[in-house]
Every structure is written in C-alpha cells, then in structure tokens.
Amino acid sequence: MSGKAPLKVKDVERGLAALGFEKLPTTATSHAKWQRKGFIGRKNKPHKWVVTVDAHLSPFHIKLIKSMAKQAGLSEKQLREICTKDGQKKARNGQLSWLKNLYGKVPDDGTPLNADAQ
C-alpha cells in the first residue's frame, strides 16, 4: 500500500462538483458519469471531460484513482487535494494555483468555464 489515504465515493463526488463537473443521469448501472465542458489550447477549442465513478468499488484502489484523475485532466495529487474538505474550501476561495489555468481561459464574451461548449 502506498500510505496515502483511500478516497471514498463521497469524497470524489464532492471534489468533482467543486471543479464544476455535473453528474449525468444514470442508466441501469452503478457507474456514475460526471461531465464538465470547457475550452483548451491556444485556440480555445471546446472540450468535454467525462469521469466515470464506480461507487461499489469505494474506497478506491490507487489504479482507479489515477484513472479518474486522468479522465478529469488532473494529476493524482490534484485529485486527492480537491477531494479533501480543505481543498474544496481553497477551490471556492480561488486559493489553488493549479486550478486557475486548468480548464482553459474564460472566453472573451464572459461565458463561464463550465458553460456548454458550442
């Protein structure tokens, strides 16, 4: 074991919500999908991130944590940080330096980052 505290489903869900992900309606499966739309790159191209959270495997194994982090466009360290209550508080207050440029720039028309990409 790596010595890091395991993440539970509620921690991950709160962390994804703090990042602006929205839970998609579920079908007949235990896999919840969380989606976030934004813009990436110098040309500000629309992009969609989708993270699959498999609730019945909670607490999550390190490989699953890394997979969810990759799906969200984060490092494992960033996902662990945002999944803590302190990390979520820092995100709300704009105190996470890596979060500011994570999902691209805000378009010039003032549309928020989590607005639907066209």
Backbone as a printed PyTorch tensor [residue, N CA C, xyz], in Angstrom:
tensor([[[  0.8460,  -1.1920,   0.0000],
         [  0.0000,   0.0000,   0.0000],
         [  0.8790,   1.2390,   0.0000]],

        [[  0.4130,   2.3010,  -0.5800],
         [  1.2280,   3.4880,  -0.7730],
         [  1.2700,   4.4120,   0.4390]],

        [[  0.4820,   4.1790,   1.4560],
         [  0.4750,   5.0340,   2.6240],
         [ -0.4530,   6.2320,   2.4830]],

        [[ -1.0480,   6.4110,   1.3310],
         [ -1.9870,   7.5060,   1.1200],
         [ -3.3800,   7.0420,   1.5190]],

        [[ -4.1420,   7.9590,   2.0770],
         [ -5.4990,   7.6040,   2.4970],
         [ -6.3460,   7.2670,   1.2800]],

        [[ -7.1510,   6.2000,   1.3650],
         [ -8.0150,   5.8640,   0.2240],
         [ -9.1270,   6.8950,   0.0720]],

        [[ -9.5260,   7.1270,  -1.1670],
         [-10.6330,   8.0410,  -1.4360],
         [-11.9300,   7.2510,  -1.4660]],

        [[-12.9600,   7.8280,  -0.8950],
         [-14.2800,   7.2070,  -0.9030],
         [-15.1480,   7.9260,  -1.9280]],

        [[-16.2470,   7.3000,  -2.2830],
         [-17.1000,   7.8230,  -3.3480],
         [-17.6040,   9.2370,  -3.0390]],

        [[-17.9840,   9.5230,  -1.8290],
         [-18.4910,  10.8550,  -1.4650],
         [-17.4010,  11.9120,  -1.6040]],

        [[-16.1450,  11.5470,  -1.2330],
         [-15.0280,  12.4800,  -1.3790],
         [-14.8370,  12.8530,  -2.8450]],

        [[-14.8340,  11.8420,  -3.7110],
         [-14.6200,  12.0680,  -5.1450],
         [-15.7680,  12.8870,  -5.7320]],

        [[-16.9980,  12.5750,  -5.3530],
         [-18.1500,  13.3130,  -5.8740],
         [-18.0980,  14.7750,  -5.4580]],

        [[-17.7390,  15.0460,  -4.2030],
         [-17.6260,  16.4360,  -3.7460],
         [-16.5000,  17.1660,  -4.4810]],

        [[-15.3950,  16.4660,  -4.7020],
         [-14.2670,  17.0610,  -5.4100],
         [-14.6140,  17.4040,  -6.8470]],

        [[-15.2920,  16.4840,  -7.5330],
         [-15.6870,  16.7430,  -8.9160],
         [-16.6810,  17.9000,  -8.9900]],

        [[-17.5960,  17.9480,  -8.0470],
         [-18.5700,  19.0470,  -8.0140],
         [-17.8510,  20.3820,  -7.7970]],

        [[-16.8200,  20.3900,  -6.9460],
         [-16.0610,  21.6210,  -6.6920],
         [-15.3270,  22.0920,  -7.9420]],

        [[-14.9890,  21.1630,  -8.8370],
         [-14.3170,  21.5010, -10.0860],
         [-15.2870,  21.9250, -11.1850]],

        [[-16.5860,  21.8440, -10.9150],
         [-17.5720,  22.2480, -11.9100],
         [-18.1320,  21.1010, -12.7270]],

        [[-17.8360,  19.8600, -12.3260],
         [-18.4090,  18.7040, -13.0220],
         [-19.8630,  18.5540, -12.5930]],

        [[-20.6800,  18.0610, -13.5100],
         [-22.0900,  17.8050, -13.2130],
         [-22.3630,  16.3230, -13.4020]],

        [[-23.1420,  15.7530, -12.4990],
         [-23.4740,  14.3310, -12.5810],
         [-24.5180,  14.1310, -13.6700]],

        [[-24.2300,  13.2050, -14.5740],
         [-25.1660,  12.8960, -15.6550],
         [-26.2160,  11.9070, -15.1530]],

        [[-27.3960,  11.9150, -15.7540],
         [-28.4190,  10.9400, -15.3630],
         [-27.8860,   9.5170, -15.5520]],

        [[-28.1780,   8.6600, -14.5830],
         [-27.6770,   7.2880, -14.6550],
         [-28.6790,   6.3850, -15.3520]],

        [[-28.1370,   5.3550, -15.9610],
         [-28.9680,   4.3140, -16.5480],
         [-28.8850,   3.1240, -15.6030]],

        [[-29.1620,   1.9560, -16.0500],
         [-29.1760,   0.7640, -15.1920],
         [-27.7550,   0.2790, -14.9280]],

        [[-26.9740,   1.1110, -14.2370],
         [-25.5930,   0.7530, -13.9340],
         [-25.1590,   1.4450, -12.6550]],

        [[-24.1290,   0.9190, -12.0300],
         [-23.6140,   1.5520, -10.8140],
         [-22.5150,   2.5490, -11.1380]],

        [[-22.2130,   2.7230, -12.4140],
         [-21.1800,   3.6560, -12.8370],
         [-21.7900,   5.0360, -13.0500]],

        [[-21.4580,   5.9690, -12.1760],
         [-21.9370,   7.3380, -12.3350],
         [-20.9630,   8.0850, -13.2330]],

        [[-21.4940,   8.8770, -14.1420],
         [-20.6500,   9.6690, -15.0360],
         [-20.7980,  11.1380, -14.6720]],

        [[-19.6530,  11.7980, -14.5640],
         [-19.5900,  13.2170, -14.2610],
         [-18.9810,  13.9260, -15.4570]],

        [[-19.5800,  15.0300, -15.8760],
         [-19.1400,  15.7110, -17.0880],
         [-18.8540,  17.1870, -16.8220]],

        [[-17.8480,  17.6780, -17.5230],
         [-17.5230,  19.1050, -17.4660],
         [-17.1350,  19.5480, -18.8610]],

        [[-17.6750,  20.6740, -19.2810],
         [-17.3320,  21.2260, -20.5850],
         [-16.5090,  22.4890, -20.3710]],

        [[-15.5570,  22.6980, -21.2510],
         [-14.7050,  23.8770, -21.1490],
         [-13.9490,  24.0710, -22.4390]],

        [[-12.8520,  24.7970, -22.3470],
         [-12.0580,  25.1380, -23.5150],
         [-10.5950,  24.8470, -23.2260]],

        [[ -9.8530,  24.3830, -24.2410],
         [ -8.4350,  24.0850, -24.0560],
         [ -7.6140,  24.6370, -25.2060]],

        [[ -6.3390,  24.7750, -24.9560],
         [ -5.3950,  25.1480, -26.0030],
         [ -5.3790,  26.6280, -26.3200]],

        [[ -4.4110,  26.9870, -27.1310],
         [ -4.2730,  28.3840, -27.5200],
         [ -5.4490,  28.8690, -28.3500]],

        [[ -6.0580,  27.9680, -29.0780],
         [ -7.1920,  28.3600, -29.9280],
         [ -8.5190,  28.2650, -29.1820]],

        [[ -8.4450,  27.9470, -27.8850],
         [ -9.6500,  27.9030, -27.0470],
         [-10.7080,  26.9510, -27.6080]],

        [[-10.2830,  25.7610, -28.0120],
         [-11.2030,  24.7810, -28.5960],
         [-12.1020,  24.1810, -27.5180]],

        [[-13.3710,  23.9620, -27.8410],
         [-14.2720,  23.3160, -26.8840],
         [-13.7920,  21.8960, -26.5670]],

        [[-13.9400,  21.4870, -25.3280],
         [-13.5410,  20.1490, -24.9090],
         [-14.5020,  19.6610, -23.8260]],

        [[-14.6550,  18.3510, -23.7550],
         [-15.5410,  17.7590, -22.7480],
         [-14.7560,  16.6960, -21.9850]],

        [[-14.7830,  16.7820, -20.6590],
         [-14.1710,  15.7710, -19.7930],
         [-15.2920,  14.9420, -19.1780]],

        [[-15.1540,  13.6260, -19.2000],
         [-16.1380,  12.7390, -18.5910],
         [-15.3930,  11.7890, -17.6500]],

        [[-15.8110,  11.7710, -16.3900],
         [-15.1880,  10.9230, -15.3740],
         [-16.2010,   9.8750, -14.9390]],

        [[-15.7790,   8.6140, -14.9600],
         [-16.6390,   7.5220, -14.5140],
         [-16.2850,   7.1760, -13.0670]],

        [[-17.2760,   7.2140, -12.1880],
         [-17.0850,   6.8920, -10.7730],
         [-17.8620,   5.6150, -10.4790]],

        [[-17.1380,   4.5600, -10.1530],
         [-17.7420,   3.2560,  -9.8910],
         [-17.9660,   3.1110,  -8.3830]],

        [[-19.1500,   3.4960,  -7.9180],
         [-19.4390,   3.6180,  -6.4900],
         [-19.2380,   2.3310,  -5.6950]],

        [[-19.5370,   1.1870,  -6.2870],
         [-19.4510,  -0.0420,  -5.4930],
         [-18.0110,  -0.4950,  -5.2570]],

        [[-17.0320,   0.1630,  -5.8610],
         [-15.6230,  -0.1630,  -5.6210],
         [-14.9900,   0.7490,  -4.5710]],

        [[-15.7850,   1.5860,  -3.9290],
         [-15.2860,   2.5030,  -2.9050],
         [-14.9480,   1.7290,  -1.6350]],

        [[-13.8740,   2.0370,  -0.9170],
         [-12.8240,   3.0040,  -1.1880],
         [-11.9820,   2.5680,  -2.3890]],

        [[-11.5450,   3.5570,  -3.1640],
         [-10.9310,   3.2930,  -4.4480],
         [ -9.4670,   2.8870,  -4.3580]],

        [[ -9.0830,   1.9290,  -5.1860],
         [ -7.6990,   1.4760,  -5.3200],
         [ -6.9040,   2.5570,  -6.0390]],

        [[ -5.5960,   2.5880,  -5.8330],
         [ -4.7390,   3.6030,  -6.4200],
         [ -4.8570,   3.6570,  -7.9460]],

        [[ -4.9960,   2.4980,  -8.5970],
         [ -5.1200,   2.4800, -10.0600],
         [ -6.4030,   3.1720, -10.5140]],

        [[ -7.4810,   2.9860,  -9.7670],
         [ -8.7480,   3.6200, -10.1100],
         [ -8.6920,   5.1270,  -9.8580]],

        [[ -7.9970,   5.5320,  -8.8080],
         [ -7.8300,   6.9590,  -8.5200],
         [ -7.0500,   7.6290,  -9.6540]],

        [[ -5.9830,   6.9760, -10.1010],
         [ -5.1880,   7.5230, -11.2030],
         [ -6.0180,   7.6120, -12.4840]],

        [[ -6.8540,   6.6070, -12.7270],
         [ -7.6970,   6.6050, -13.9150],
         [ -8.7100,   7.7530, -13.8730]],

        [[ -9.3520,   7.9620, -12.7200],
         [-10.3190,   9.0570, -12.6000],
         [ -9.6290,  10.4060, -12.7480]],

        [[ -8.4250,  10.5330, -12.1920],
         [ -7.6700,  11.7800, -12.3130],
         [ -7.3570,  12.0690, -13.7780]],

        [[ -6.9320,  11.0540, -14.5050],
         [ -6.6020,  11.2290, -15.9280],
         [ -7.8410,  11.6390, -16.7200]],

        [[ -8.9770,  11.0140, -16.4260],
         [-10.2210,  11.3540, -17.1140],
         [-10.6110,  12.8100, -16.8610]],

        [[-10.2960,  13.3120, -15.6650],
         [-10.6430,  14.6870, -15.2940],
         [ -9.5890,  15.6960, -15.7500]],

        [[ -8.4740,  15.2070, -16.3080],
         [ -7.4160,  16.1060, -16.7410],
         [ -6.5510,  16.5890, -15.5910]],

        [[ -6.4710,  15.7830, -14.5220],
         [ -5.7250,  16.1440, -13.3230],
         [ -4.6050,  15.1500, -13.0670]],

        [[ -3.7050,  15.5100, -12.1640],
         [ -2.7440,  14.5410, -11.6560],
         [ -3.4010,  13.8610, -10.4510]],

        [[ -2.8210,  12.7540, -10.0250],
         [ -3.3650,  12.0720,  -8.8420],
         [ -3.3200,  13.0030,  -7.6320]],

        [[ -2.2230,  13.7430,  -7.4950],
         [ -2.0610,  14.6670,  -6.3650],
         [ -3.1520,  15.7290,  -6.3680]],

        [[ -3.4660,  16.2760,  -7.5490],
         [ -4.5070,  17.3020,  -7.6550],
         [ -5.8810,  16.7370,  -7.3050]],

        [[ -6.1710,  15.5140,  -7.7770],
         [ -7.4590,  14.9060,  -7.4460],
         [ -7.5750,  14.6770,  -5.9510]],

        [[ -6.5200,  14.1540,  -5.3410],
         [ -6.5480,  13.9390,  -3.8910],
         [ -6.7520,  15.2500,  -3.1420]],

        [[ -6.1020,  16.3150,  -3.6180],
         [ -6.2230,  17.6050,  -2.9380],
         [ -7.6390,  18.1480,  -3.0330]],

        [[ -8.2480,  18.0950,  -4.2110],
         [ -9.5900,  18.6600,  -4.3860],
         [-10.6530,  17.8030,  -3.6960]],

        [[-10.3370,  16.5510,  -3.4020],
         [-11.2980,  15.6700,  -2.7460],
         [-11.3070,  15.8180,  -1.2270]],

        [[-10.4280,  16.6560,  -0.6810],
         [-10.4530,  16.9320,   0.7500],
         [-11.3400,  18.1430,   1.0130]],

        [[-11.8740,  18.2480,   2.2130],
         [-12.7160,  19.4030,   2.5450],
         [-11.9040,  20.6920,   2.4780]],

        [[-10.6450,  20.6270,   2.9120],
         [ -9.7850,  21.8050,   2.8540],
         [ -9.5270,  22.2140,   1.4020]],

        [[ -9.3120,  21.2330,   0.5240],
         [ -9.0850,  21.5120,  -0.8870],
         [-10.2990,  22.1350,  -1.5470]],

        [[-11.4890,  21.6720,  -1.1820],
         [-12.7130,  22.2310,  -1.7440],
         [-12.9100,  23.6720,  -1.2850]],

        [[-12.5650,  23.9350,  -0.0200],
         [-12.6680,  25.2970,   0.5120],
         [-11.6920,  26.2200,  -0.2270]],

        [[-10.4640,  25.7320,  -0.4540],
         [ -9.4730,  26.5230,  -1.1840],
         [ -9.9340,  26.7780,  -2.6210]],

        [[-10.5810,  25.7920,  -3.2330],
         [-11.0810,  25.9550,  -4.6070],
         [-12.1470,  27.0490,  -4.6580]],

        [[-13.0450,  27.0480,  -3.6980],
         [-14.0970,  28.0700,  -3.6550],
         [-13.5070,  29.4670,  -3.4750]],

        [[-12.4060,  29.5620,  -2.7130],
         [-11.7810,  30.8580,  -2.4390],
         [-10.7160,  31.2370,  -3.4650]],

        [[-10.5160,  30.3900,  -4.4800],
         [ -9.5380,  30.6810,  -5.5170],
         [ -8.0950,  30.5680,  -5.0550]],

        [[ -7.8350,  29.7140,  -4.0670],
         [ -6.5000,  29.6010,  -3.4930],
         [ -5.6810,  28.4320,  -4.0430]],

        [[ -6.1990,  27.7050,  -5.0170],
         [ -5.4420,  26.6130,  -5.6150],
         [ -4.8090,  27.1260,  -6.9080]],

        [[ -3.4950,  27.2950,  -6.9000],
         [ -2.8210,  27.8940,  -8.0540],
         [ -2.9860,  27.0540,  -9.3170]],

        [[ -2.9920,  25.7340,  -9.1880],
         [ -3.1090,  24.8720, -10.3660],
         [ -4.5030,  24.9010, -10.9690]],

        [[ -5.4940,  25.3220, -10.2120],
         [ -6.8740,  25.3070, -10.6840],
         [ -7.1730,  26.4690, -11.6380]],

        [[ -6.4590,  27.5590, -11.4910],
         [ -6.7570,  28.7700, -12.2770],
         [ -6.6420,  28.5530, -13.7820]],

        [[ -5.6520,  27.7990, -14.2250],
         [ -5.4440,  27.6080, -15.6580],
         [ -5.7550,  26.1900, -16.1090]],

        [[ -6.3900,  25.4230, -15.2790],
         [ -6.5870,  24.0080, -15.5660],
         [ -7.4590,  23.7440, -16.7870]],

        [[ -8.6240,  24.3160, -16.8400],
         [ -9.5720,  24.0060, -17.9010],
         [ -9.6600,  25.0930, -18.9610]],

        [[ -8.6300,  25.8550, -19.1120],
         [ -8.5790,  26.8540, -20.1710],
         [ -9.0150,  28.2270, -19.7040]],

        [[ -8.9490,  29.1590, -20.6290],
         [ -9.2920,  30.5450, -20.3400],
         [-10.7960,  30.7540, -20.3880]],

        [[-11.2050,  31.8120, -19.7270],
         [-12.5970,  32.2380, -19.8390],
         [-12.7150,  32.9580, -21.1750]],

        [[-13.6760,  32.5930, -22.0100],
         [-13.8500,  33.2710, -23.2960],
         [-14.0710,  34.7710, -23.1040]],

        [[-13.7220,  35.5370, -24.1200],
         [-13.8160,  36.9950, -24.0510],
         [-15.2370,  37.4990, -23.8250]],

        [[-16.2380,  36.6950, -24.2010],
         [-17.6220,  37.1550, -24.0330],
         [-18.1170,  36.9850, -22.6000]],

        [[-17.2520,  36.5200, -21.6820],
         [-17.6290,  36.3950, -20.2820],
         [-18.3180,  35.0980, -19.9340]],

        [[-18.4540,  34.1610, -20.8830],
         [-19.0790,  32.8730, -20.6130],
         [-18.2390,  32.1140, -19.5970]],

        [[-18.8150,  31.5940, -18.5210],
         [-18.0320,  30.8620, -17.5360],
         [-17.4450,  29.5770, -18.1210]],

        [[-16.3940,  29.0800, -17.4900],
         [-15.7150,  27.8900, -17.9880],
         [-16.6170,  26.6700, -18.0890]],

        [[-17.5550,  26.5140, -17.1870],
         [-18.3790,  25.3180, -17.2160],
         [-19.6230,  25.4850, -18.0770]],

        [[-19.6760,  26.5420, -18.8680],
         [-20.8190,  26.7200, -19.7710],
         [-20.7100,  25.7020, -20.8860]],

        [[-21.8180,  25.4030, -21.4990],
         [-21.8300,  24.4110, -22.5790],
         [-20.9250,  24.8590, -23.7120]],

        [[-20.0210,  23.9610, -24.0990],
         [-19.1450,  24.2370, -25.2410],
         [-19.9650,  24.1190, -26.5170]],

        [[-19.7810,  25.0350, -27.4170],
         [-20.5890,  25.0340, -28.6240],
         [-19.9160,  24.3020, -29.7360]]])
